């Protein structure tokens, strides 16, 4: 698969320069899907932006989503048939939980729990502040995704020490094969 066929989908607030998504984008030439508003996300606007990016790619893509973008992928899945080859879903945020996520993400609730029409891997941490591990397991099961639990890894972002994250890139490579 061509690096241009890998779409980076940051979550709420975007991914900063030290985040593994940004590092992969720079190192491998992947394409970041840039949302119009990172701090006041609306489901319909984010879906439209993703839909346009997938259409512009011209062929099946692999989605690399973090946090809120995992909910975006779950909502987009109904439109994805034949256009998405796979998805790496890292640290999915529980958009339905006021205890785990801010009110700004509620437009992504309820979170679809239908089987995804493409291969997927969910990466979950045991101490992610934005989702309980039990809930992340429920997401993976409902989506028909392979679950990879990586222990106490926070929100699997730069603040938690995930800069280049080669183990994550190996998971992505497994989807690309």
GROMACS elastic network, one bead per residue, 0.5 to 0.9 nm:
[ bonds ]
;  ai    aj funct       b0    kb
    1     4     6  0.82688   500
    1     5     6  0.65884   500
    1     6     6  0.81029   500
    1    61     6  0.84280   500
    1    62     6  0.88678   500
    1   176     6  0.64653   500
    1   177     6  0.82129   500
    2     5     6  0.53967   500
    2     6     6  0.74654   500
    2    30     6  0.88272   500
    3     6     6  0.55014   500
    3     7     6  0.85861   500
    3    28     6  0.64917   500
    3    29     6  0.56758   500
    3    30     6  0.51433   500
    3    31     6  0.77864   500
    4     7     6  0.73547   500
    4    29     6  0.66408   500
    4    30     6  0.53830   500
    4    31     6  0.59226   500
    4    57     6  0.72621   500
    4    61     6  0.84146   500
    5    30     6  0.72555   500
    5    31     6  0.75855   500
    5    54     6  0.86073   500
    5    57     6  0.62424   500
    5    58     6  0.85792   500
    5    59     6  0.74344   500
    5    60     6  0.70250   500
    5    62     6  0.63640   500
    5    63     6  0.85998   500
    6    29     6  0.86039   500
    6    30     6  0.53348   500
    6    31     6  0.62771   500
    6    32     6  0.85753   500
    6    61     6  0.56543   500
    6    63     6  0.60137   500
    6    64     6  0.71797   500
    7    25     6  0.88269   500
    7    30     6  0.61018   500
    7    32     6  0.56990   500
    7    33     6  0.64722   500
    7    53     6  0.81081   500
    7    54     6  0.81344   500
    7    57     6  0.89890   500
    7    61     6  0.68898   500
    7    62     6  0.62129   500
    7    63     6  0.50038   500
    7    64     6  0.60316   500
    7    65     6  0.83848   500
    8    21     6  0.65517   500
    8    22     6  0.82955   500
    8    24     6  0.86545   500
    8    25     6  0.72294   500
    8    30     6  0.67216   500
    8    31     6  0.58419   500
    8    33     6  0.60162   500
    8    34     6  0.89369   500
    8    62     6  0.87373   500
    8    63     6  0.62706   500
    8    65     6  0.63076   500
    8    66     6  0.85375   500
    9    14     6  0.84749   500
    9    15     6  0.88777   500
    9    21     6  0.81227   500
    9    31     6  0.88500   500
    9    32     6  0.62515   500
    9    33     6  0.56789   500
    9    34     6  0.78874   500
    9    50     6  0.84921   500
    9    63     6  0.69243   500
    9    64     6  0.57212   500
    9    66     6  0.64815   500
    9    68     6  0.89983   500
    9    69     6  0.57991   500
    9    70     6  0.83272   500
    9    72     6  0.87814   500
    9    73     6  0.89018   500
   10    13     6  0.78669   500
   10    14     6  0.50565   500
   10    15     6  0.55505   500
   10    21     6  0.73220   500
   10    22     6  0.89303   500
   10    32     6  0.78212   500
   10    33     6  0.77101   500
   10    34     6  0.82295   500
   10    35     6  0.88533   500
   10    38     6  0.89112   500
   10    64     6  0.81917   500
   10    65     6  0.60560   500
   10    66     6  0.54217   500
   10    67     6  0.73525   500
   10    68     6  0.76106   500
   10    69     6  0.59448   500
   11    14     6  0.54853   500
   11    15     6  0.71177   500
   11    38     6  0.76478   500
   11    65     6  0.73171   500
   11    66     6  0.54670   500
   11    67     6  0.51135   500
   11    70     6  0.78467   500
   11    72     6  0.87884   500
   11    93     6  0.88410   500
   12    15     6  0.82957   500
   12    38     6  0.55653   500
   12    39     6  0.61691   500
   12    40     6  0.82663   500
   12    41     6  0.72069   500
   12    66     6  0.88827   500
   12    67     6  0.72931   500
   12    68     6  0.57821   500
   12    69     6  0.76328   500
   12   104     6  0.87975   500
   12   105     6  0.78200   500
   13    16     6  0.86629   500
   13    37     6  0.84074   500
   13    39     6  0.53296   500
   13    40     6  0.87462   500
   13    41     6  0.89571   500
   14    34     6  0.83764   500
   14    35     6  0.84737   500
   14    38     6  0.59122   500
   14    39     6  0.83947   500
   15    18     6  0.80033   500
   15    19     6  0.57721   500
   15    20     6  0.82560   500
   15    21     6  0.67325   500
   15    22     6  0.65053   500
   15    66     6  0.87393   500
   15   157     6  0.83373   500
   15   158     6  0.86955   500
   16    19     6  0.54477   500
   16    20     6  0.88411   500
   16    21     6  0.84420   500
   16    22     6  0.66668   500
   16   158     6  0.80362   500
   17    20     6  0.82684   500
   17    21     6  0.84397   500
   17    22     6  0.54549   500
   17    23     6  0.68931   500
   17   158     6  0.88173   500
   18    21     6  0.83307   500
   18    22     6  0.66009   500
   18    23     6  0.65504   500
   18   157     6  0.86060   500
   18   158     6  0.57978   500
   18   159     6  0.88604   500
   18   162     6  0.82639   500
   18   163     6  0.55736   500
   18   164     6  0.80216   500
   19    22     6  0.54060   500
   19    23     6  0.63411   500
   19    24     6  0.87213   500
   19   156     6  0.89882   500
   19   157     6  0.57304   500
   19   159     6  0.81988   500
   19   161     6  0.88243   500
   19   162     6  0.66508   500
   19   163     6  0.52273   500
   19   164     6  0.75234   500
   20    24     6  0.59952   500
   20    25     6  0.84548   500
   20   156     6  0.87535   500
   20   157     6  0.68655   500
   20   158     6  0.68779   500
   20   162     6  0.60606   500
   20   165     6  0.59967   500
   20   166     6  0.89024   500
   20   168     6  0.86523   500
   21    24     6  0.52025   500
   21    25     6  0.61477   500
   21    26     6  0.87287   500
   21    32     6  0.85760   500
   21    64     6  0.79702   500
   21    65     6  0.86313   500
   21    66     6  0.82094   500
   21   157     6  0.87126   500
   21   163     6  0.83711   500
   21   164     6  0.82533   500
   22    25     6  0.50327   500
   22    26     6  0.62808   500
   22    27     6  0.85742   500
   22    32     6  0.82845   500
   22   163     6  0.87521   500
   22   164     6  0.88383   500
   23    26     6  0.52065   500
   23    27     6  0.59713   500
   23    28     6  0.83129   500
   23   163     6  0.70616   500
   23   164     6  0.59633   500
   23   165     6  0.89353   500
   24    27     6  0.50479   500
   24    28     6  0.55899   500
   24    29     6  0.74633   500
   24    30     6  0.69382   500
   24   164     6  0.70836   500
   24   165     6  0.88693   500
   24   169     6  0.80030   500
   25    28     6  0.55948   500
   25    29     6  0.52075   500
   25    31     6  0.63959   500
   25    32     6  0.69744   500
   26    29     6  0.56507   500
   26    30     6  0.72526   500
   27    30     6  0.81521   500
   33    49     6  0.74161   500
   33    50     6  0.66689   500
   33    53     6  0.66549   500
   34    37     6  0.87071   500
   34    38     6  0.85874   500
   34    49     6  0.77109   500
   34    50     6  0.86585   500
   35    38     6  0.62062   500
   35    41     6  0.82868   500
   35    45     6  0.80615   500
   35    46     6  0.62768   500
   35    49     6  0.65277   500
   35    50     6  0.83592   500
   36    41     6  0.83701   500
   36    45     6  0.80181   500
   36    46     6  0.79965   500
   36    49     6  0.82603   500
   37    40     6  0.56625   500
   37    41     6  0.58105   500
   37    42     6  0.83019   500
   37    45     6  0.89184   500
   37    46     6  0.86844   500
   38    41     6  0.58122   500
   39   104     6  0.74126   500
   39   105     6  0.89782   500
   40   104     6  0.58630   500
   40   105     6  0.77024   500
   41    44     6  0.89485   500
   41    45     6  0.76345   500
   41    46     6  0.70311   500
   41   104     6  0.66870   500
   41   105     6  0.64284   500
   41   107     6  0.77475   500
   41   108     6  0.86899   500
   42    45     6  0.55033   500
   42    46     6  0.61800   500
   42    47     6  0.85928   500
   42   104     6  0.83383   500
   42   105     6  0.74755   500
   42   106     6  0.85222   500
   42   107     6  0.57716   500
   42   108     6  0.72824   500
   43    46     6  0.52326   500
   43    47     6  0.60319   500
   43    48     6  0.85719   500
   43    71     6  0.89865   500
   43    72     6  0.70580   500
   43    75     6  0.82027   500
   43   105     6  0.84097   500
   43   106     6  0.88513   500
   43   107     6  0.56409   500
   43   108     6  0.53861   500
   43   109     6  0.88321   500
   44    47     6  0.51142   500
   44    48     6  0.61380   500
   44    49     6  0.86653   500
   44   107     6  0.85238   500
   44   108     6  0.88147   500
   45    48     6  0.51258   500
   45    49     6  0.62666   500
   45    50     6  0.86748   500
   46    49     6  0.51314   500
   46    50     6  0.61934   500
   46    51     6  0.85216   500
   46    69     6  0.89047   500
   46    72     6  0.71412   500
   47    50     6  0.50799   500
   47    51     6  0.59470   500
   47    52     6  0.85667   500
   47    72     6  0.66306   500
   47    73     6  0.83399   500
   47    75     6  0.75690   500
   47    76     6  0.61947   500
   48    52     6  0.61977   500
   48    53     6  0.86538   500
   49    52     6  0.52245   500
   49    53     6  0.63036   500
   49    54     6  0.87464   500
   50    53     6  0.50502   500
   50    54     6  0.61557   500
   50    55     6  0.85416   500
   50    72     6  0.85061   500
   50    73     6  0.87848   500
   50    76     6  0.79870   500
   51    54     6  0.52166   500
   51    55     6  0.61560   500
   51    56     6  0.85926   500
   51    76     6  0.78070   500
   51    79     6  0.81177   500
   51    80     6  0.85508   500
   52    55     6  0.50709   500
   52    56     6  0.60643   500
   52    57     6  0.86819   500
   53    56     6  0.50416   500
   53    57     6  0.63148   500
   54    57     6  0.52210   500
   54    58     6  0.70774   500
   54    59     6  0.77606   500
   54    60     6  0.77909   500
   54    61     6  0.68524   500
   54    80     6  0.87546   500
   54    83     6  0.70756   500
   54    84     6  0.79743   500
   55    58     6  0.55770   500
   55    59     6  0.76411   500
   55    83     6  0.80517   500
   56    59     6  0.83701   500
   57    60     6  0.75939   500
   57    61     6  0.72033   500
   58    61     6  0.86055   500
   58    83     6  0.85241   500
   59    82     6  0.85663   500
   59    83     6  0.63070   500
   59    84     6  0.82341   500
   60    82     6  0.65834   500
   60    85     6  0.54941   500
   60    86     6  0.86803   500
   61    83     6  0.63773   500
   61    85     6  0.55662   500
   61    86     6  0.71599   500
   61    87     6  0.86743   500
   62    83     6  0.89845   500
   62    84     6  0.59193   500
   62    85     6  0.54582   500
   62    87     6  0.54527   500
   62    88     6  0.77814   500
   62   172     6  0.86650   500
   62   175     6  0.78467   500
   62   176     6  0.74997   500
   63    73     6  0.79678   500
   63    84     6  0.74049   500
   63    85     6  0.82211   500
   63    86     6  0.63684   500
   63    88     6  0.62262   500
   63    89     6  0.80353   500
   64    69     6  0.86004   500
   64    70     6  0.86275   500
   64    86     6  0.87586   500
   64    87     6  0.58105   500
   64    89     6  0.63107   500
   64    90     6  0.78089   500
   64   172     6  0.78888   500
   65    68     6  0.79491   500
   65    69     6  0.50699   500
   65    70     6  0.53220   500
   65    71     6  0.88147   500
   65    72     6  0.83871   500
   65    73     6  0.74645   500
   65    87     6  0.72975   500
   65    88     6  0.60955   500
   65    90     6  0.60704   500
   65    91     6  0.86057   500
   65    92     6  0.83413   500
   66    69     6  0.53452   500
   66    70     6  0.59185   500
   66    88     6  0.83536   500
   66    89     6  0.60977   500
   66    91     6  0.59608   500
   66    92     6  0.65144   500
   66    93     6  0.83314   500
   66   156     6  0.85239   500
   66   157     6  0.86830   500
   67    70     6  0.56546   500
   67    71     6  0.76146   500
   67    89     6  0.78441   500
   67    90     6  0.63390   500
   67    91     6  0.50658   500
   67    94     6  0.84979   500
   67   130     6  0.79526   500
   67   155     6  0.79297   500
   67   156     6  0.89901   500
   68    71     6  0.53935   500
   68    72     6  0.65962   500
   68    73     6  0.89920   500
   68    91     6  0.85446   500
   68    92     6  0.63378   500
   68    93     6  0.53169   500
   68    94     6  0.80537   500
   68    95     6  0.74170   500
   68   105     6  0.75496   500
   68   108     6  0.82821   500
   69    73     6  0.62127   500
   69    74     6  0.86078   500
   69    89     6  0.80658   500
   69    90     6  0.88815   500
   69    92     6  0.75797   500
   69    93     6  0.82733   500
   70    73     6  0.51001   500
   70    74     6  0.63440   500
   70    75     6  0.87592   500
   70    88     6  0.86177   500
   70    89     6  0.55123   500
   70    90     6  0.71560   500
   70    91     6  0.78445   500
   70    92     6  0.52490   500
   70    93     6  0.72100   500
   70   122     6  0.89436   500
   71    75     6  0.62682   500
   71    76     6  0.85328   500
   71    92     6  0.69466   500
   71    93     6  0.72479   500
   71    94     6  0.82105   500
   71    95     6  0.75250   500
   71   108     6  0.65434   500
   71   109     6  0.83895   500
   71   111     6  0.63215   500
   71   112     6  0.77811   500
   72    75     6  0.52056   500
   72    76     6  0.60500   500
   72    77     6  0.85712   500
   72   108     6  0.72620   500
   72   111     6  0.89533   500
   73    77     6  0.59020   500
   73    87     6  0.81294   500
   73    89     6  0.83484   500
   74    77     6  0.53276   500
   74    78     6  0.80674   500
   74   111     6  0.71445   500
   74   112     6  0.57999   500
   74   113     6  0.75072   500
   74   114     6  0.79561   500
   74   115     6  0.89572   500
   74   116     6  0.72858   500
   74   143     6  0.80585   500
   75    78     6  0.68725   500
   75    79     6  0.85044   500
   75   108     6  0.79475   500
   75   111     6  0.73658   500
   75   112     6  0.61962   500
   76    79     6  0.56026   500
   76    80     6  0.63759   500
   77    81     6  0.73193   500
   77    84     6  0.84156   500
   77   114     6  0.88664   500
   77   115     6  0.88448   500
   77   116     6  0.61007   500
   77   117     6  0.67537   500
   77   118     6  0.84024   500
   78    81     6  0.69495   500
   78   116     6  0.80740   500
   78   117     6  0.78538   500
   79    82     6  0.89662   500
   79    83     6  0.82622   500
   80    83     6  0.51721   500
   80    84     6  0.55531   500
   80    85     6  0.88956   500
   80   116     6  0.89774   500
   80   117     6  0.73664   500
   80   118     6  0.83414   500
   81    84     6  0.66268   500
   81    85     6  0.88502   500
   81   117     6  0.63165   500
   81   118     6  0.78196   500
   82    85     6  0.72042   500
   82   117     6  0.84412   500
   82   118     6  0.84230   500
   84    87     6  0.77425   500
   84   117     6  0.82982   500
   84   118     6  0.65600   500
   84   119     6  0.88585   500
   85   117     6  0.87871   500
   85   118     6  0.57179   500
   85   119     6  0.67356   500
   85   120     6  0.88894   500
   85   175     6  0.82268   500
   85   176     6  0.82977   500
   86   117     6  0.86931   500
   86   118     6  0.51680   500
   86   120     6  0.54217   500
   86   121     6  0.83369   500
   86   175     6  0.62834   500
   86   176     6  0.78370   500
   87   118     6  0.74422   500
   87   119     6  0.64605   500
   87   121     6  0.64832   500
   87   122     6  0.84623   500
   87   172     6  0.81951   500
   87   175     6  0.74911   500
   88   119     6  0.87728   500
   88   120     6  0.58042   500
   88   121     6  0.50411   500
   88   122     6  0.62761   500
   88   123     6  0.76760   500
   88   168     6  0.88858   500
   88   171     6  0.76686   500
   88   172     6  0.63322   500
   88   175     6  0.77838   500
   89    92     6  0.65575   500
   89   120     6  0.71315   500
   89   121     6  0.59369   500
   89   123     6  0.62055   500
   89   124     6  0.87696   500
   90   121     6  0.80741   500
   90   122     6  0.57519   500
   90   124     6  0.65082   500
   90   155     6  0.86709   500
   90   156     6  0.73744   500
   90   168     6  0.88981   500
   91   122     6  0.74875   500
   91   123     6  0.59180   500
   91   124     6  0.51940   500
   91   125     6  0.68475   500
   91   128     6  0.72655   500
   91   130     6  0.78970   500
   91   131     6  0.76035   500
   91   136     6  0.79276   500
   91   154     6  0.87305   500
   91   155     6  0.59980   500
   91   156     6  0.64122   500
   91   157     6  0.88740   500
   92    95     6  0.87860   500
   92   122     6  0.77568   500
   92   123     6  0.80153   500
   92   124     6  0.74473   500
   92   130     6  0.77033   500
   92   131     6  0.68968   500
   92   136     6  0.67879   500
   92   139     6  0.82946   500
   92   155     6  0.89438   500
   93    96     6  0.87488   500
   93    97     6  0.88479   500
   93   100     6  0.76929   500
   93   101     6  0.69867   500
   93   128     6  0.88306   500
   93   129     6  0.87842   500
   93   130     6  0.51287   500
   93   131     6  0.54113   500
   93   132     6  0.89978   500
   93   136     6  0.83694   500
   94    97     6  0.56265   500
   94    98     6  0.86236   500
   94   100     6  0.65315   500
   94   101     6  0.65376   500
   94   109     6  0.87588   500
   94   111     6  0.80430   500
   94   130     6  0.61924   500
   94   131     6  0.51315   500
   94   132     6  0.79285   500
   94   135     6  0.76535   500
   94   136     6  0.80449   500
   95    98     6  0.77515   500
   95   100     6  0.78140   500
   95   101     6  0.60321   500
   95   102     6  0.80639   500
   95   103     6  0.84898   500
   95   105     6  0.59556   500
   95   106     6  0.58179   500
   95   107     6  0.82623   500
   95   108     6  0.62357   500
   95   109     6  0.57251   500
   95   110     6  0.74905   500
   95   111     6  0.69728   500
   95   130     6  0.85061   500
   95   131     6  0.86686   500
   96    99     6  0.89453   500
   96   100     6  0.84273   500
   96   101     6  0.77584   500
   96   105     6  0.85045   500
   96   106     6  0.66153   500
   96   108     6  0.80261   500
   96   109     6  0.55037   500
   96   110     6  0.63170   500
   96   111     6  0.71486   500
   97   100     6  0.53514   500
   97   101     6  0.60168   500
   97   102     6  0.84353   500
   97   106     6  0.87208   500
   97   130     6  0.85402   500
   97   131     6  0.81568   500
   98   101     6  0.54881   500
   98   102     6  0.64193   500
   98   103     6  0.68923   500
   98   106     6  0.87609   500
   99   102     6  0.81685   500
   99   129     6  0.89781   500
   99   130     6  0.82039   500
   99   131     6  0.89496   500
  100   128     6  0.89891   500
  100   129     6  0.61013   500
  100   131     6  0.59144   500
  100   132     6  0.80188   500
  101   104     6  0.82423   500
  101   105     6  0.71153   500
  101   106     6  0.84735   500
  101   129     6  0.83188   500
  101   130     6  0.56491   500
  101   131     6  0.80251   500
  102   105     6  0.60979   500
  102   106     6  0.76915   500
  103   106     6  0.54892   500
  103   107     6  0.86404   500
  104   107     6  0.74719   500
  105   108     6  0.59084   500
  105   109     6  0.77584   500
  106   109     6  0.52890   500
  106   110     6  0.80579   500
  107   110     6  0.80462   500
  108   111     6  0.63855   500
  109   112     6  0.80658   500
  110   113     6  0.89216   500
  111   139     6  0.89787   500
  112   115     6  0.88917   500
  112   139     6  0.88994   500
  112   142     6  0.88364   500
  112   143     6  0.86493   500
  113   116     6  0.86055   500
  113   138     6  0.85427   500
  113   139     6  0.65715   500
  113   140     6  0.89005   500
  113   141     6  0.87362   500
  113   142     6  0.52144   500
  113   143     6  0.60759   500
  114   142     6  0.58573   500
  114   143     6  0.56261   500
  114   144     6  0.83033   500
  115   118     6  0.86653   500
  115   141     6  0.83567   500
  115   142     6  0.57394   500
  115   144     6  0.53044   500
  115   145     6  0.81784   500
  116   119     6  0.73751   500
  116   120     6  0.76068   500
  116   142     6  0.83933   500
  116   143     6  0.51064   500
  116   144     6  0.64517   500
  116   145     6  0.77848   500
  117   143     6  0.87109   500
  117   144     6  0.89085   500
  118   144     6  0.89777   500
  118   145     6  0.89468   500
  119   144     6  0.80148   500
  119   145     6  0.67452   500
  119   146     6  0.83576   500
  119   175     6  0.73292   500
  120   140     6  0.85601   500
  120   143     6  0.79429   500
  120   144     6  0.74295   500
  120   146     6  0.63438   500
  120   147     6  0.87852   500
  120   175     6  0.76145   500
  121   140     6  0.77074   500
  121   144     6  0.88408   500
  121   145     6  0.51219   500
  121   147     6  0.58770   500
  121   148     6  0.71198   500
  121   171     6  0.78287   500
  121   172     6  0.85372   500
  121   175     6  0.81413   500
  122   136     6  0.79814   500
  122   137     6  0.85118   500
  122   139     6  0.82093   500
  122   140     6  0.59094   500
  122   145     6  0.62219   500
  122   146     6  0.61136   500
  122   148     6  0.61010   500
  122   149     6  0.83035   500
  123   136     6  0.85271   500
  123   140     6  0.88573   500
  123   146     6  0.85214   500
  123   147     6  0.60794   500
  123   149     6  0.58925   500
  123   150     6  0.70636   500
  123   156     6  0.87777   500
  123   168     6  0.85560   500
  124   127     6  0.88520   500
  124   128     6  0.76966   500
  124   131     6  0.87440   500
  124   133     6  0.67883   500
  124   136     6  0.64241   500
  124   137     6  0.79511   500
  124   147     6  0.74155   500
  124   148     6  0.63001   500
  124   150     6  0.62232   500
  124   151     6  0.78365   500
  124   153     6  0.82990   500
  124   155     6  0.84782   500
  124   156     6  0.82202   500
  125   128     6  0.54133   500
  125   131     6  0.86924   500
  125   132     6  0.86108   500
  125   133     6  0.66734   500
  125   136     6  0.86598   500
  125   148     6  0.87625   500
  125   149     6  0.59058   500
  125   150     6  0.54248   500
  125   151     6  0.52743   500
  125   152     6  0.55121   500
  125   153     6  0.51788   500
  125   154     6  0.61429   500
  125   155     6  0.69751   500
  125   156     6  0.72553   500
  126   131     6  0.89641   500
  126   132     6  0.73935   500
  126   133     6  0.54199   500
  126   134     6  0.88728   500
  126   149     6  0.73753   500
  126   150     6  0.73746   500
  126   151     6  0.51846   500
  126   153     6  0.69130   500
  126   154     6  0.74775   500
  127   130     6  0.87828   500
  127   131     6  0.82191   500
  127   132     6  0.74045   500
  127   133     6  0.73921   500
  127   151     6  0.76436   500
  127   152     6  0.52284   500
  127   153     6  0.64895   500
  127   154     6  0.52595   500
  127   155     6  0.76964   500
  128   131     6  0.56921   500
  128   132     6  0.67176   500
  128   133     6  0.75265   500
  128   152     6  0.76557   500
  128   153     6  0.69502   500
  128   156     6  0.77911   500
  129   132     6  0.73756   500
  129   154     6  0.67386   500
  129   155     6  0.66088   500
  130   154     6  0.89181   500
  130   155     6  0.71237   500
  131   134     6  0.83599   500
  131   135     6  0.66105   500
  131   136     6  0.65558   500
  131   155     6  0.87831   500
  132   135     6  0.52782   500
  132   136     6  0.63811   500
  132   137     6  0.87794   500
  133   137     6  0.61744   500
  133   138     6  0.86244   500
  133   149     6  0.86693   500
  134   137     6  0.51368   500
  134   138     6  0.63941   500
  134   139     6  0.88747   500
  135   139     6  0.63220   500
  135   140     6  0.87737   500
  136   139     6  0.50364   500
  136   140     6  0.63267   500
  136   141     6  0.86804   500
  136   147     6  0.86909   500
  137   140     6  0.51878   500
  137   141     6  0.61974   500
  137   142     6  0.85972   500
  137   147     6  0.70968   500
  137   149     6  0.89452   500
  138   141     6  0.51884   500
  138   142     6  0.60696   500
  138   143     6  0.84680   500
  139   142     6  0.52433   500
  139   143     6  0.60103   500
  139   144     6  0.84761   500
  139   145     6  0.82627   500
  140   143     6  0.51856   500
  140   144     6  0.60271   500
  140   146     6  0.66051   500
  140   147     6  0.59096   500
  141   144     6  0.51693   500
  141   145     6  0.62285   500
  141   146     6  0.79208   500
  141   147     6  0.79411   500
  142   145     6  0.76873   500
  143   146     6  0.89237   500
  150   153     6  0.66125   500
  151   154     6  0.87446   500
  153   156     6  0.56359   500
  153   157     6  0.85607   500
  153   160     6  0.63323   500
  153   161     6  0.82257   500
  153   162     6  0.85310   500
  154   157     6  0.75830   500
  154   159     6  0.83142   500
  154   160     6  0.55647   500
  154   161     6  0.88770   500
  155   158     6  0.86890   500
  155   159     6  0.80439   500
  155   160     6  0.65173   500
  156   159     6  0.79692   500
  156   160     6  0.58703   500
  156   161     6  0.75859   500
  156   162     6  0.59700   500
  157   160     6  0.53258   500
  157   161     6  0.65883   500
  157   162     6  0.50964   500
  157   163     6  0.72260   500
  158   161     6  0.50017   500
  158   163     6  0.53372   500
  158   164     6  0.89703   500
  159   162     6  0.72044   500
  159   163     6  0.87375   500
  160   163     6  0.87276   500
  161   165     6  0.87079   500
  162   165     6  0.54363   500
  163   166     6  0.88611   500
  164   167     6  0.89209   500
  164   168     6  0.86507   500
  164   169     6  0.84372   500
  165   168     6  0.54474   500
  165   169     6  0.65755   500
  165   170     6  0.89444   500
  166   170     6  0.62133   500
  166   171     6  0.87566   500
  167   170     6  0.50771   500
  167   171     6  0.65736   500
  167   172     6  0.89072   500
  168   171     6  0.50789   500
  168   172     6  0.64429   500
  168   173     6  0.87110   500
  169   173     6  0.61470   500
  169   174     6  0.86627   500
  170   174     6  0.63326   500
  170   175     6  0.89107   500
  171   174     6  0.51186   500
  171   175     6  0.67401   500
  171   176     6  0.89382   500
  172   175     6  0.52035   500
  172   176     6  0.64103   500
  172   177     6  0.89722   500
  173   177     6  0.63918   500
  174   177     6  0.54128   500
